[in-house]
Amino acid sequence: MSILAFLCWISVRRRPSLNICTSFSARSSFSFISSSKKDKDKPYKSYITCITCKDRFLLSAVQAKAILAHQSYRLIATHANCADQDSMSKVWKQVLLAAESDPIANKETCSTSIEKLCRTKNLSDAAHLLKGLRDKQIYLSSNAYKVVLIAAAEANDSELSSLVFKDLLITTKSQEPMSYIYVARAFQKVSDLDLLFKLLREIMELTFPRSALVINRIIHSFAVSGQSEKALLIFDYMKDLKCKPDTVTYNTVLHILGKAGQLDQMLSVYASMKASECEPDIVTFYTLINNSRKMGRLDLLLCFIQEMIKRGVVPDLRAYTALVDGFGRSGNVEDAFKLYSEMNSRQFRPSIYIYRALISNLKKAGKYELARSLVEEMNMRAAELVGPKDFRWKNRE
């Protein structure tokens, strides 16, 4: 069974003040009657031509347009009355039966239909069709789900977003990072967190044993979409889900708290991380060092350096940059320069950031000769300096 959509073309001869009946079916015959006395009893022939759409897109309301075949004809745009819920229910059933009878052949058709419903802002119809397909275990293309997630995010439709995201988790092994962002955006105006917690519980069931990976991405997505409080609530809710946070989880939460300037809470989470026997890595220490530097906490910088050495974690360029800048800002330019020398001995390619930090702090300390020599060194090594594109970690799950 095919999924069909029809465009009705109505041609009507031009007459003044026509009273037009817009409630009709594609099979009914009818005539248009003029309201003028002269033409009162004169029926004017009209016709309907049903044309199957090439993409077989199912419309919730049939759009009809006139064909301008002659100058005495005028364009009339109207809509068939498809508001009746029983009629629409029958239509959806036909679509679902067609998809069920030949899932492979009709998968593309259903995907196209869903995409067009979203583009025309008919999200309720899209949700209805998606639910019916899901109940019959018929799933669409990943691109179709992406289109719905974008539309749901724009409309702040968290329910539709949750429904689609669960389908996406079932049908694809790996989801695009932006899919998580779209889900987070759909929850921006949601104050009642019951739906969010329900989604998390269902995700746990659908994604076990890789649940922590998915939850980590959700926490990150809520944070980058400006919903740090909800991201932290999700982290706290992991205990109720019996989902054990891993190093990536803790690193994400440490970054959120550090960025918000909540140093005490950041240190508390780090203590919980060590108590849970999660191993801190270079990302953990960089996050702690960088945020301690911003707060001017030299005591914490020294503490984290000692702990890094104890755990055998070697600082990378980002960590060295944060340490050099931190010590320099606190007036300990000698220690900052020692760290810079240590970095060179480890054969790290220096970055423009570390030079800028050193030069600035040396000038503040009145060590102009040393600052001038570093400027010359920086200019000589300009071609080999690490730039913004290289100054990043690879994607970490």
Secondary structure, DSSP 4 states (H G I P E B T S, - for coil): -----EEEEEE-B--TTEE------TT----EEESSSTTTT-EE--EEEEEE-TT-PPPSS-EEE----STTB----EE-----HHHHHHHHHHHHHHHHHSHHHHHHHHHHHHHHHHHTT-HHHHHHHHHHHHHTT----HHHHHHHHHHHHHTT-HHHHHHHHHHHHHH-SS--HHHHHHHHHHTTT---THHHHHHHHHHHHHHTTSHHHHHHHHHHHHHHTT-HHHHHHHHHHHHHHT----HHHHHHHHHHHHHTT-HHHHHHHHHHHHHTTPPP-HHHHHHHHHHHHHTT-HHHHHHHHHHHHHHTPPP-HHHHHHHHHHHHHTT-HHHHHHHHHHHHHTTPPPBHHHHHHHHHHHHHTT-HHHHHHHHHHHHHTGGGSB-TTTSSPPP--
